Amino acid sequence: MMSTNDFIGELANIALVTPAELSLETPLDSLEMWDSMAQVATVAMVDESLGAQLPAGGLGACKTIGDIVNLVRDKLKD
C-alpha cells in the first residue's frame, strides 16, 4: 500500500511541481499544470499504483489535493 505522502508525491510528479509545494489544502486551480491530461494521468496512477478506480465524476468534483486524497483514503496505508 502507498502512504499519503507517497500519493501526494505522485500527484506532484503529475502536476510538475515538487512534493514540498503540495499540501492537503493546495487548491487544484492554483497548479499551472493541472489540466485534463493531469486528470487522466491521475486516474491512471490511481489504477496502477493503488489498484483502485475513482468514482465517475469524482476527480472533477475535487477542489484540493485533500479532496483527491479523500477519494482514495481507504487505499492508503495511513
C-alpha positions in Angstrom: 0.0 0.0 0.0 1.0 3.6 -0.6 1.3 6.2 2.1 -0.5 9.6 1.9 2.9 11.3 1.4 3.9 8.9 -1.4 0.5 9.6 -3.0 1.0 13.3 -2.8 4.4 12.8 -4.3 2.9 11.0 -7.3 0.4 13.9 -7.7 3.3 16.3 -7.6 5.0 14.4 -10.4 1.8 14.7 -12.4 1.4 18.4 -11.7 5.1 19.0 -12.4 5.8 20.5 -9.0 7.9 19.4 -6.0 6.1 17.4 -3.3 7.0 20.3 -0.9 4.8 22.6 -2.9 1.7 20.5 -2.2 -0.3 20.1 0.9 -3.8 18.7 1.5 -5.1 22.3 1.3 -3.5 23.1 -2.0 -6.2 24.3 -4.5 -6.0 22.4 -7.7 -6.7 25.5 -9.7 -3.5 27.0 -8.3 -1.5 24.4 -10.1 -0.5 25.6 -13.6 -0.2 22.1 -15.0 -3.4 20.7 -13.5 -5.4 20.2 -16.7 -7.4 17.4 -18.3 -4.2 15.5 -19.1 -3.1 15.7 -15.5 -6.6 14.3 -14.5 -6.2 11.4 -16.9 -2.7 10.7 -15.6 -4.1 10.8 -12.0 -6.8 8.3 -12.9 -4.2 6.0 -14.5 -1.8 6.4 -11.5 -4.6 5.5 -9.0 -5.5 2.5 -11.1 -1.9 1.3 -11.5 -0.5 2.2 -8.1 -3.5 1.6 -5.8 -5.5 -0.9 -7.9 -8.5 1.3 -7.5 -10.9 3.1 -9.8 -12.0 6.7 -9.0 -15.8 7.1 -8.9 -17.3 8.6 -12.1 -17.1 12.4 -11.8 -15.2 12.1 -8.5 -12.0 13.7 -9.7 -13.8 16.5 -11.5 -15.5 17.5 -8.3 -12.2 17.8 -6.4 -11.1 21.3 -5.5 -8.0 20.5 -3.4 -5.2 17.9 -3.1 -7.0 16.7 0.1 -10.2 16.1 -1.9 -8.3 13.7 -4.1 -6.7 12.0 -1.1 -10.1 11.5 0.4 -11.3 9.7 -2.8 -8.6 7.0 -2.2 -8.2 7.2 1.6 -9.2 3.6 2.1 -6.4 2.5 -0.3 -3.7 4.4 1.6 -1.8 2.8 4.5 -2.1 5.8 6.8 
